[in-house]
Amino acid sequence: MFQVIKNEPTSFIKARKKVKLPKIKSAWEDKNISSIRQDLRKYILENEQDSLCVYCEKKITFDKRYSNIDHFKTRNIFPEKSLVYNNLLVSCNTYNRCSSVKDNKKQSIVKSKDDYLKIVDVVVENPDNCFDYLITGEIVAVNSKGQFTIDTFNLNDSSLIERRLFIFQSLKYFGNLSLAEIYTSFGYEYKSFIKSIYPKLKEL
């Protein structure tokens, strides 16, 4: 996970101001919002998230088959935040992780408003203070909030571990490049893992 700097676009400001009841769950379904939803997903993804899932950091597109605008604080519990821009993040649609597991009533460990205080909010805090990574591809918590967040989004799903491990094995051949050069070569996918692991290569 990585910190996100939000910058609300004018199109969304104008649209939400037209919604008569903005603090109810169904406000998100208002025609003024639904008409710009795809453009909003594209804007958030490309301008604020480096085209990455905000939770697992997989590279995704704004096509609704592959991504969705996630209400970090779900509308079911926080209807008043339905149109709060800082509550809107883009997640991948991958089964059994990220927003799909957080918002699944049967699977989710997030059950109440208090539980959201246990999750890293990437808009207001730096995830680097809550996580570290192992060369085996696992993300590990450095505090209780980090652990609850890992469990909430299933960030140690086997497919994620395998992908991170593959990146680590590839990084071993690029030990003399700067981090900026590594991003140029590899792209920003799983950038937090790369930022954490790349300096550790010199210690091996």
N, C-alpha and C positions, 0 to 999 in steps of 0.2 A: 504494500500500500504506500501511497505517496501523498504529500500535502497538496491540496487543491486551492488555488487562488480564484475566487469567484468574481465575475464581472457581468452583472445582469444586463442582457441586451435590451435595447429600446423596444424591440418587437414584443418581448414578453411583458415589459412594463405596461405597454399600451393595452395588450390583450387582457392582463389580469385586472386592470382598472375598469374594464367593461363587464366583469363578472359581478353580478348583483350580490351573491352570497359567497365571498371568497374563502370563508373560514369553515366550510363544511366539506365533507369527503367528496361529494359529487361535483365540487367546483372544478376538479381536474377534468371532468367530462364535458364541461361547458364548451359550446361550439367555438367560442373565441380562443380557447386554449387548444382544443383538438385540431383546429385548422393550422396551427403553427407548430404542432408537436414534433413533426419530423425535422423541421428546420431548427428547432430548439435542441433536439438530440444531436444533430450535426454540429451545432455551434458549441455545445458543452464538450462534446467529444474532441473536436478538432482544436478548439481554442483554449481549453482548460485542462484537458487530460491526455494530450499527446496521442490521441486516438487509442487509448488503452482503457480497459476495464478498470474502474477506480479501485476495485478490491483485489483482483488476482493479477492485474497488469498484463493480461493477454491483449494482443493487438486485435481490435475489432473495428467494424464499420458502423455507420449510422443506420444501416438497413435494419428494419425492425425484426427481421428474422434472426439477427445476431446480437442485437443490443436493445436495451430499454432504459427509459428514464426512471431511475429508482428514487422513491421518496425515502431518503435515509431513515428518517423517522416516519414510519408507515402511517398512511392516512387512517387506518383502522383504529389506531391508538391516538394519533395526533391529527385529527381532521383540520384543526386550525392552521396547520403547516402545509396544507395541500398546495398552496400557491406561493409559499415562501421560497424564493429562488435559491437561497443557500442550503435548502434541504433537498435540492435536486441534483442527483449525480447519475452518471451513465454507467450501467453495469452490463456485463456480458449476459447472454441467455443460457449459459452452460448449465446443464442439468446437475443438480446436487452440489452446487457451490454458488457463492456470491449472492446476488439478490434472490435467486430462485430458492435458496435454502433459508435465507433470513426471513422471507415472507411466507414460507410454507408453514401453515398452522400446525401440521403434524410433526414436522421435522425441527422447526425453529426452537432454539433455547431462549429466544427473546419473547417474553410473555407480558411484560408490563412496562410502564413508563420508566420505572427505576432501572430496568435492565439496560435501557439505552445509555444510562450513565456509565455503564461498564464497557461500552464499545468505543473504540477510537473514532472520533469525529474528524475526518481529514480536512474539514474546512476550518476548524478552530484549533487544531493541535497537530504537531509534527509526528507522524507515525514512526519516524526514526528513533524516537525516544521510548518506543514500546516493543520494537522487534529487532531481531538479528537473524542472520542466515548461516546455515552450515554448508560446507562444501558438498554434502550429500544431497543438497537440494531442498532441505527442510527449512521452513520459517519457524523461528523459536521466539517465545515471549521473554521479555526482560522484566515484566511486571504482570499483575493480575489482569489489568485492562487489556494488555496485549494477548494474553491467553484466551480471554473471553471473546475477543475479536477474531482470533484464529478459529475458534470453535464455531462462532456465529456464521462465518462465511466459508467454513471448510477449506481453509487456505493451505492445508496439507493434504489435499486430495492427491491421490497417486499420480494422476496425469500432470499435475502441477510440479510435483517433486521430480518426475521424470524429465520434464522440460527444463527445469532449472539445472538439474544435473548435467544434461546435455550441453547447456550453455557453459557451465563451469568447465567441462572437459574441452570445449572449444576455446575458452579463454586462455587455457594453459599455453597456447601457441602464440599469444599476443602480449606477452609479459612486458614488453618495452614501450608500449603505447600509453599515451595519457588517457584518462577516463573519457575526455571529450572525443578523442580519436576512436576509442572503443565504441562509443555511442554511434559515431559515424559509420563504423563497420558493421555493427550488430543491430542498430536501430534502438529505440527506447523500450521495446518489449521487455518486461521483467526488469526494468531499470533499477529498482530498489535492490534487487538481488545482485545485479552487476556491481552497483556502487558499494555494496557491502563486501562482496566476495573478491573483487578484483585486487584490492590492496593486500588481501590475505595470501594471494598467490606467491608473493615475494617471501613470505614467511615459511613456505613449504620446502 
